[in-house]
Amino acid sequence: MADRRLQVFHTVARLLSFTKAAEALHMTQPAVTFQVRQLEEQFNTRLFDRTHNRISLTEAGKRVYEYAHRIFDLYSEMDNAVREMTGDISGVLMIGASTTIAEYMLPALLGDFKKKYPDVNVQLKVSNSDGIVHMVENNVIDLGVVESPVMNKNLVVDVCRMDQLVAVVAPRHPLAEQESVRLEALLEYPYICREEGSGTREVIAEYMQEQGIHESQVHLSMELGSPESIKGAVEAGMGVSIVSFATVQKELKLGTLVVLTLEPTLDRPFSFVHQKQKFRHRAMDELLEFARGYCKSHPEVV
């Protein structure tokens, strides 16, 4: 309902990038540029200064952005008010999740949500935790679900459930007969970890520091980008690793991996993260409420 040119301008102004705005709006960059130019022609003034491949808002652009923000807040308020009167819950929700959560938690949760609200179209983006928080900060997605602490105090963080991290080794590994292991003993062997920016890697790094383990003591053999690739490498006898207990259920049943409880134990939160918006799409509120209930009724990720 809102002016498309104003929507495009608002996105470019918020991200200060035509390229990022095009990605967020699922448009081509020339189409984004065209919409902004049309708005500039309407006001007969430049809204952006473009220098050295960077853009910034002009004084007129800042004023238009302020009004656009207020207009879209009012539009959201109106949309929510009418939907509450009619009971209609529909629309598109952009969700982002870190790899572990996207692969092992969200499929069942979103499947059940879709059964209850078939008119809500949920689109999922997958990245590491840093990437998901960045998308929430820039309003690329409506809701993020991450596996590491969120430092941005301007975002709302709502813990969903706790997740246990465990050591994994191949069945013929020297540690395979043990039920638990201390970090020092585990790290005597080649260690396989997630990539930089991974929430799992960040939580484990903090745990190592708490246990007095310096990174120079770690015999790092591989950095891999997903739980599946790490499990495959451990199964092949290429090293040991620490992963979410939720990710190894299939391998435990097949007997291709052995799980060892860490001493002391290591837990981390799975959290919802979103902007502090006064008015949100009603479907967003319903998803948050549904997800909170789901996490209470499914305390274990299996």
C-alpha positions in Angstrom: 0.0 0.0 0.0 2.8 2.4 0.8 4.6 4.2 -2.1 7.1 1.7 -3.6 9.6 4.5 -4.3 9.5 5.5 -0.7 10.0 1.9 0.4 13.0 1.6 -1.8 14.5 4.9 -0.7 14.0 4.0 3.0 15.8 0.7 2.5 18.7 2.3 0.6 19.0 5.1 3.3 18.9 2.5 6.1 21.6 0.3 4.6 23.5 3.2 2.8 24.0 0.8 -0.1 22.2 0.3 -3.3 23.6 -3.2 -3.6 22.5 -4.3 -0.2 19.1 -2.7 -0.7 18.6 -4.6 -3.9 19.4 -7.8 -2.1 17.1 -7.0 0.8 14.2 -6.1 -1.6 14.8 -8.9 -4.1 15.3 -6.4 -6.9 18.0 -5.7 -9.4 20.3 -2.8 -8.6 19.3 -0.8 -11.7 15.6 -1.1 -10.6 16.5 0.3 -7.1 18.5 3.2 -8.7 15.5 3.9 -11.0 13.0 4.1 -8.1 15.3 6.4 -6.1 15.8 8.7 -9.1 12.0 8.9 -9.6 11.6 10.0 -6.0 14.4 12.6 -6.4 12.6 13.9 -9.5 9.4 14.2 -7.6 11.1 16.3 -4.9 13.3 18.0 -7.5 16.4 17.5 -5.3 19.1 15.0 -4.6 18.5 12.7 -1.7 21.9 11.0 -1.7 25.5 12.2 -2.2 27.5 9.7 -4.2 31.3 9.9 -3.8 34.1 7.3 -4.2 31.6 4.4 -4.4 30.0 5.5 -1.1 26.7 7.2 -0.5 25.4 9.4 2.2 22.1 11.2 2.8 21.8 14.9 1.9 20.0 17.2 4.3 16.8 16.7 2.2 17.4 13.0 2.2 17.7 13.0 6.0 14.4 14.8 6.3 12.7 12.4 3.9 14.1 9.4 5.8 12.7 10.7 9.1 9.2 11.1 7.6 9.4 7.7 5.8 10.3 6.0 9.1 7.2 7.6 10.7 5.0 6.7 7.8 6.0 3.0 7.9 5.5 2.9 11.7 2.0 4.2 11.2 1.4 1.8 8.4 2.5 -1.1 10.6 0.2 0.2 13.4 -2.7 0.4 11.0 -2.0 -3.0 9.5 -1.9 -4.6 12.9 -5.0 -2.9 14.1 -7.1 -4.1 11.1 -5.7 -7.6 11.3 -6.6 -7.8 15.0 -10.1 -6.8 14.1 -10.4 -9.4 11.3 -8.4 -12.1 12.9 -6.3 -12.4 9.7 -2.8 -13.8 10.1 -0.9 -13.8 6.8 2.0 -12.3 5.0 5.7 -12.9 4.4 8.2 -13.4 7.3 12.0 -13.3 6.7 13.7 -15.6 9.2 17.5 -16.0 9.6 19.2 -18.8 11.6 22.7 -20.0 12.3 23.7 -23.3 10.7 23.1 -25.6 13.6 19.7 -24.2 14.4 18.6 -24.1 10.7 19.5 -27.7 10.2 18.4 -29.3 13.5 15.8 -27.1 15.2 13.8 -25.0 12.8 12.5 -27.6 10.3 10.2 -29.2 12.9 9.2 -25.8 14.5 8.4 -24.1 11.2 6.6 -27.2 9.9 4.3 -27.1 12.9 3.8 -23.3 12.5 2.9 -23.6 8.9 0.2 -26.2 9.7 -1.4 -23.7 12.1 -0.9 -20.6 9.9 -0.9 -21.8 6.3 -1.3 -18.2 4.9 2.0 -17.1 6.4 4.9 -17.5 4.0 8.2 -18.0 6.0 11.4 -17.5 4.1 14.7 -18.7 5.7 18.2 -17.4 5.3 21.1 -19.4 6.8 24.4 -17.9 7.9 26.7 -18.1 10.9 25.7 -16.2 14.1 27.6 -13.0 13.2 25.9 -12.9 9.8 22.4 -13.4 11.3 22.9 -10.6 13.9 24.1 -8.3 11.1 21.0 -9.1 9.0 18.7 -8.3 12.0 20.6 -5.0 12.6 20.1 -4.0 9.0 16.4 -5.2 8.9 17.2 -7.7 6.1 15.3 -10.3 8.2 12.5 -9.9 10.7 13.7 -12.5 13.2 17.0 -14.2 13.8 17.7 -17.4 15.8 21.4 -17.6 17.0 23.6 -19.9 19.1 25.9 -17.4 20.7 25.6 -14.3 23.0 24.4 -11.1 21.2 26.4 -7.9 22.2 24.1 -5.3 20.6 22.1 -3.8 23.4 19.7 -2.2 20.9 18.3 -5.6 19.9 15.8 -7.7 21.8 17.3 -11.1 22.8 14.9 -13.8 24.0 16.4 -17.2 25.1 14.6 -20.1 23.6 16.3 -23.1 25.1 19.7 -24.3 26.3 21.9 -26.6 24.1 24.6 -28.9 25.4 27.9 -29.1 23.6 29.8 -32.4 23.7 33.1 -33.8 22.5 32.9 -36.3 19.6 35.5 -38.9 18.5 35.6 -41.8 16.1 34.6 -45.3 17.5 38.2 -46.5 17.4 39.7 -43.4 18.9 41.8 -43.9 22.1 39.2 -41.8 24.1 36.2 -43.7 22.7 35.9 -45.9 25.8 35.5 -43.0 28.2 32.1 -41.4 29.1 33.6 -37.9 29.8 36.7 -36.0 29.1 38.5 -32.9 30.3 39.4 -30.3 27.8 43.2 -30.7 28.3 42.9 -34.5 27.5 40.7 -33.9 24.4 43.1 -31.3 23.0 46.1 -33.6 23.0 44.7 -34.8 19.7 44.2 -32.9 16.3 41.2 -30.6 16.7 38.6 -29.8 14.1 36.6 -26.5 14.5 34.0 -24.3 12.9 34.9 -21.2 10.8 35.5 -17.7 12.1 32.1 -16.0 12.9 30.5 -19.2 14.0 28.5 -19.0 17.2 29.6 -22.5 18.1 33.3 -21.5 17.7 32.8 -18.4 19.8 31.2 -20.2 22.7 33.9 -22.9 22.6 36.7 -20.3 22.5 35.2 -18.7 25.7 35.0 -22.1 27.3 38.7 -22.8 26.5 39.7 -19.4 28.1 37.7 -20.2 31.2 39.6 -23.6 31.5 42.9 -21.8 31.1 43.6 -23.2 27.6 45.6 -20.9 25.3 45.0 -21.2 21.6 48.6 -22.1 21.1 47.9 -25.3 23.0 45.3 -26.4 20.4 46.5 -28.6 17.6 44.1 -27.2 15.0 43.9 -29.5 12.0 40.9 -28.2 10.1 38.3 -25.4 10.0 35.0 -26.4 8.4 31.8 -24.5 7.7 29.1 -26.8 9.0 28.3 -29.5 11.6 27.9 -32.1 8.9 31.4 -31.6 7.5 32.9 -31.7 11.0 31.1 -34.9 11.8 32.3 -36.5 8.5 35.9 -35.5 9.3 35.7 -36.9 12.8 34.2 -40.1 11.5 37.1 -40.4 9.1 39.5 -40.3 12.0 40.9 -36.9 11.1 40.6 -35.4 14.6 38.3 -34.7 17.5 35.8 -31.9 17.8 33.1 -30.3 20.0 29.6 -30.0 18.6 26.0 -29.6 19.7 24.5 -32.8 21.1 21.5 -32.1 18.9 23.6 -32.6 15.8 24.8 -36.2 16.5 21.6 -38.1 17.1 21.7 -40.0 13.8 25.4 -40.9 14.2 24.8 -42.2 17.8 22.1 -44.5 16.5 24.4 -45.7 13.7 27.4 -46.0 15.9 29.6 -43.9 13.7 30.5 -41.4 16.4 31.1 -41.5 20.1 30.0 -38.7 22.4 31.9 -37.7 25.5 30.5 -35.3 28.1 32.9 -32.4 28.8 34.1 -31.8 32.3 32.9 -29.3 33.3 29.8 -29.4 31.1 29.3 -26.7 28.4 25.9 -25.3 27.6 24.9 -22.3 25.4 21.6 -20.6 24.7 19.6 -20.7 21.5 18.1 -17.2 21.3 15.6 -15.3 19.2 16.8 -11.8 18.3 14.9 -9.0 16.7 14.6 -5.2 16.5 12.9 -3.1 19.2 10.0 -2.1 17.0 6.9 -0.7 18.6 4.7 -2.1 15.9 5.4 -5.4 14.2 3.6 -7.5 11.6 1.1 -9.6 13.5 2.4 -12.8 11.9 5.8 -12.0 13.5 4.2 -11.8 16.9 2.4 -15.0 16.3 5.6 -16.7 15.3 7.4 -15.5 18.3 4.7 -16.7 20.6 4.4 -20.0 18.8 8.2 -20.5 19.0 8.3 -19.7 22.7 5.6 -22.3 23.3 7.4 -24.8 21.1 10.6 -24.5 23.0 8.9 -25.0 26.3 7.2 -28.2 25.1 10.3 -29.4 23.3 13.1 -28.7 25.8 15.5 -31.0 24.0 16.6 -30.5 20.4 16.6 -34.0 18.9 
